[in-house]
Amino acid sequence: MTLKNTVLIAFAAITLTALSAGAYIVPGQPRPQEPLPYPGEGPITPLPGDDFGNGAGYGRQEQKIIYINRRVSNETLALRQLAGIGENYRGYTVESVIVEVRRSGPQAEVSLLSDGREEDTAYSPQGPVQLRPRYRAVIGEDIRALQLVVRGNAQIESITINLIDNDRIGRPDRPGRGLDVPLYVSRRLYGNDRLDLTQYIDMYRYRGYRVLEIVIEATPVYNTALIDVIINGFNQGPSLQVDRYNSRQTVRPQNAVLGQGADSIVLYTRGDLDIRAVTLRLAR
């Protein structure tokens, strides 16, 4: 074989190899993955909440940012005072509180409190930590004091309070709108037991209001438990079953007006359970 033939054969082999490899090349480059934003980063978006969610419905959103930039050790921070949230924010809902923590001690805890009640806690926090109220948190109605308690040591950069001015949340000075009234109930019931909610309702203040909904927050001691809602001796629908997946139940009574036919609202229970909260949604 001559040198010329050898060169031609080698060239043809290289060409075929390149064409074969090219058949598996996909044009274009994959788009790089964009990093996910931290919670609370960027503008607040409207939250389509449920019937009794902390951020239920749509409303005007506002952020109040407190710059700390220091080490906080076993302190209680008064958030409303530090953020300048005065009476002009009455009716706003506290949707969440974002605490930016640079570093913290191994036993550090950061807790959100409303009127002295612990709402949410983060342990050994690092980076942006989101704390949410457990229940409806309307300034001037449900809560007056909003605090951040730091146990141990934490280097806190900033605290952001996310507020929602939700027009769907009614107030006594806004007749005709829905009004959420929390009943501060915290009871453990055993077996076939009963809980009279009427004693927790200010009948003088809310007489003549229609009961649109009753929301019950409960957890069973064991697997499941049942609740019957009785208004003036009449059962309001089928029994409610609560378990670890269904701890929140809603009842919508028919033609129940406080002081005018709805003078007695009682929960009858079967099985051991903890009633953590009850909220009434009322309307004039």
VMD Tcl script that draws the C-alpha trace (Angstrom):
set ca {
  {0.00 0.00 0.00}
  {1.40 3.35 -1.01}
  {1.83 6.25 1.39}
  {-0.92 8.21 -0.46}
  {-3.47 5.40 0.03}
  {-2.58 5.14 3.73}
  {-3.18 8.87 4.25}
  {-6.56 8.71 2.39}
  {-7.76 5.76 4.50}
  {-6.77 7.49 7.75}
  {-8.54 10.70 6.69}
  {-11.72 8.78 5.84}
  {-11.69 7.02 9.24}
  {-11.34 10.35 11.11}
  {-14.21 11.86 9.07}
  {-16.55 8.91 9.81}
  {-15.72 9.07 13.52}
  {-16.49 12.79 13.66}
  {-19.80 12.35 11.83}
  {-20.81 9.50 14.12}
  {-19.98 11.52 17.24}
  {-21.83 14.54 15.86}
  {-25.02 12.54 15.62}
  {-25.22 12.53 19.46}
  {-24.58 16.20 19.99}
  {-27.68 18.15 21.06}
  {-27.55 21.74 19.83}
  {-27.69 24.47 22.44}
  {-26.56 24.57 26.05}
  {-28.69 23.70 29.11}
  {-29.97 26.73 31.01}
  {-28.30 27.12 34.40}
  {-30.53 26.59 37.42}
  {-31.42 29.86 39.12}
  {-31.00 29.85 42.91}
  {-34.22 29.72 44.88}
  {-34.98 32.91 46.81}
  {-34.91 32.91 50.57}
  {-38.26 33.11 52.32}
  {-39.29 36.74 52.57}
  {-36.97 37.87 49.77}
  {-38.50 40.32 47.32}
  {-41.92 41.95 47.45}
  {-44.77 40.34 49.34}
  {-47.31 38.65 47.11}
  {-51.03 38.42 47.92}
  {-51.94 35.24 49.74}
  {-55.16 33.48 48.70}
  {-55.83 32.18 52.21}
  {-58.59 29.92 53.36}
  {-61.63 30.95 55.36}
  {-59.75 31.64 58.56}
  {-56.15 31.83 57.41}
  {-53.81 34.37 58.95}
  {-53.44 36.01 55.57}
  {-56.90 35.23 54.26}
  {-57.87 36.95 51.03}
  {-56.22 39.78 49.19}
  {-55.29 43.14 50.60}
  {-52.64 45.81 50.67}
  {-49.29 44.40 51.78}
  {-46.62 46.23 53.68}
  {-43.23 45.35 55.13}
  {-41.72 46.88 58.25}
  {-37.98 46.24 58.56}
  {-36.04 46.54 61.81}
  {-32.24 46.65 61.46}
  {-30.55 45.06 64.49}
  {-26.97 44.25 63.35}
  {-25.80 43.01 66.72}
  {-25.58 40.03 69.01}
  {-28.77 39.47 70.97}
  {-28.51 37.48 74.16}
  {-31.52 36.44 76.28}
  {-33.57 39.47 75.29}
  {-37.17 40.30 74.46}
  {-37.59 42.71 71.55}
  {-40.79 44.77 71.36}
  {-41.45 44.57 67.62}
  {-44.33 47.03 67.35}
  {-42.35 49.75 69.08}
  {-39.16 49.06 67.13}
  {-41.02 48.96 63.79}
  {-43.28 51.94 64.50}
  {-46.50 49.94 64.20}
  {-48.94 52.20 66.02}
  {-52.71 52.54 66.16}
  {-52.73 53.58 62.50}
  {-52.09 49.87 61.73}
  {-55.17 48.71 63.58}
  {-56.89 46.04 61.48}
  {-53.69 44.88 59.74}
  {-52.94 41.15 59.92}
  {-49.47 39.95 60.92}
  {-48.82 37.40 58.16}
  {-45.26 36.45 59.16}
  {-42.03 37.65 60.75}
  {-38.70 36.99 59.02}
  {-35.61 37.01 61.25}
  {-32.28 37.21 59.44}
  {-29.78 35.35 61.65}
  {-26.10 35.36 60.74}
  {-25.19 32.75 63.35}
  {-26.44 31.45 66.67}
  {-25.38 29.30 69.59}
  {-26.17 25.56 69.67}
  {-28.90 26.05 72.30}
  {-30.35 29.26 70.87}
  {-34.10 29.70 70.37}
  {-36.02 32.49 68.67}
  {-39.74 32.74 69.46}
  {-42.55 34.96 68.20}
  {-44.98 36.05 70.93}
  {-48.31 37.86 70.70}
  {-49.67 39.25 73.97}
  {-47.31 36.91 75.79}
  {-48.54 33.80 73.95}
  {-45.91 31.81 72.06}
  {-46.87 31.52 68.40}
  {-43.85 29.96 66.68}
  {-40.27 29.00 67.57}
  {-37.06 28.27 65.65}
  {-34.24 26.28 67.25}
  {-30.56 26.98 66.54}
  {-31.61 29.39 63.76}
  {-29.37 30.17 60.82}
  {-30.07 32.40 57.81}
  {-33.58 33.73 57.14}
  {-36.04 32.21 59.63}
  {-39.77 32.57 59.06}
  {-42.08 32.68 62.08}
  {-45.88 32.67 61.69}
  {-48.72 33.29 64.14}
  {-50.63 30.09 64.86}
  {-53.99 31.81 64.79}
  {-55.53 34.93 63.32}
  {-53.39 37.90 64.35}
  {-55.10 41.24 63.69}
  {-53.46 44.23 65.35}
  {-55.73 45.98 67.83}
  {-58.27 43.16 67.80}
  {-56.55 39.83 68.38}
  {-53.16 41.11 69.48}
  {-51.74 44.27 70.98}
  {-48.16 43.32 71.84}
  {-45.84 41.61 69.35}
  {-42.49 40.41 70.67}
  {-39.46 38.42 69.61}
  {-37.84 36.44 72.42}
  {-34.24 35.29 72.01}
  {-33.05 32.58 74.39}
  {-29.31 32.07 74.25}
  {-27.15 33.98 71.77}
  {-27.93 34.95 68.18}
  {-26.33 37.42 65.79}
  {-29.39 39.07 64.24}
  {-29.04 41.27 61.18}
  {-32.65 42.35 60.65}
  {-36.30 41.55 61.39}
  {-38.98 41.96 58.72}
  {-42.66 42.08 59.68}
  {-45.04 41.24 56.83}
  {-48.41 42.92 57.23}
  {-51.65 42.61 55.25}
  {-54.46 45.16 55.33}
  {-57.22 42.72 54.48}
  {-60.58 44.32 53.77}
  {-62.32 40.98 54.28}
  {-61.40 41.03 57.94}
  {-64.25 42.85 59.62}
  {-64.14 45.27 62.52}
  {-66.85 46.61 64.82}
  {-66.58 49.97 63.07}
  {-67.18 48.29 59.68}
  {-70.75 46.99 59.87}
  {-71.82 44.44 57.29}
  {-68.39 42.80 56.99}
  {-67.41 39.42 58.36}
  {-65.98 39.59 61.86}
  {-63.67 36.86 63.19}
  {-64.04 36.42 66.95}
  {-61.52 34.06 68.60}
  {-62.72 32.23 71.68}
  {-59.79 31.61 73.96}
  {-60.56 27.97 74.66}
  {-57.87 25.52 75.70}
  {-59.34 22.38 77.22}
  {-58.77 18.64 77.27}
  {-62.00 16.64 77.06}
  {-62.30 12.99 78.00}
  {-64.61 10.34 76.55}
  {-68.23 11.50 76.22}
  {-67.78 15.10 77.32}
  {-69.26 18.51 76.57}
  {-67.93 22.05 76.23}
  {-70.31 25.01 76.42}
  {-68.91 27.72 74.14}
  {-71.52 30.25 75.23}
  {-69.54 31.09 78.36}
  {-66.66 32.27 76.14}
  {-68.83 34.59 74.00}
  {-69.56 38.18 74.93}
  {-73.30 37.96 74.28}
  {-73.87 41.59 75.23}
  {-71.44 42.80 72.59}
  {-72.35 40.37 69.80}
  {-76.08 39.99 70.37}
  {-77.87 40.06 67.01}
  {-74.83 38.87 65.03}
  {-75.36 35.91 62.70}
  {-72.97 32.97 63.10}
  {-71.59 32.28 59.64}
  {-68.96 29.72 60.61}
  {-67.51 27.96 63.63}
  {-63.89 26.86 63.20}
  {-62.55 24.33 65.69}
  {-58.85 23.56 66.17}
  {-58.51 20.22 67.97}
  {-56.14 17.26 68.17}
  {-57.00 13.78 69.45}
  {-55.07 12.32 72.34}
  {-54.99 8.97 70.54}
  {-55.92 8.23 66.92}
  {-59.29 9.87 66.30}
  {-62.13 11.62 68.11}
  {-65.58 12.94 67.18}
  {-67.23 16.31 67.78}
  {-70.90 17.25 67.47}
  {-71.86 20.93 67.35}
  {-75.24 21.56 68.97}
  {-76.99 24.95 68.81}
  {-80.09 25.26 71.00}
  {-80.46 21.50 71.02}
  {-80.18 21.03 67.24}
  {-77.28 19.18 65.67}
  {-75.43 21.27 63.08}
  {-74.59 18.67 60.47}
  {-72.77 15.32 60.75}
  {-70.19 14.52 63.42}
  {-66.76 16.02 62.88}
  {-63.87 13.56 62.87}
  {-60.54 14.92 64.05}
  {-57.23 13.17 63.66}
  {-53.66 14.25 63.04}
  {-54.48 15.01 59.40}
  {-57.79 16.78 60.09}
  {-57.19 18.93 63.14}
  {-59.16 21.89 61.81}
  {-62.90 21.57 61.23}
  {-65.47 24.13 60.05}
  {-69.21 24.14 60.73}
  {-71.64 26.48 58.93}
  {-74.85 26.78 60.98}
  {-78.20 27.64 59.44}
  {-80.00 30.76 60.71}
  {-78.02 30.99 63.95}
  {-78.23 34.49 65.46}
  {-76.61 35.14 68.83}
  {-79.18 36.02 71.46}
  {-82.01 35.43 69.01}
  {-82.30 31.69 68.69}
  {-78.64 30.82 69.17}
  {-78.41 31.15 72.95}
  {-76.55 27.88 73.50}
  {-73.60 26.58 71.46}
  {-72.21 23.32 72.84}
  {-69.58 20.86 71.63}
  {-70.27 17.21 72.46}
  {-67.20 15.01 72.12}
  {-66.51 11.29 71.87}
  {-62.96 10.27 72.57}
  {-60.14 12.10 74.34}
  {-59.02 15.27 72.58}
  {-57.53 18.72 73.13}
  {-59.56 21.74 72.04}
  {-56.85 24.27 71.18}
  {-58.95 27.11 69.77}
  {-62.40 28.01 68.51}
  {-63.14 30.94 66.20}
  {-66.53 32.36 65.26}
  {-67.10 34.21 62.02}
  {-69.96 36.63 62.58}
  {-71.91 39.10 60.47}
  {-74.52 41.70 61.31}
}
mol new
graphics top color blue
foreach p $ca { graphics top sphere $p radius 0.5 }
foreach p [lrange $ca 0 end-1] q [lrange $ca 1 end] { graphics top cylinder $p $q radius 0.2 }
display resetview
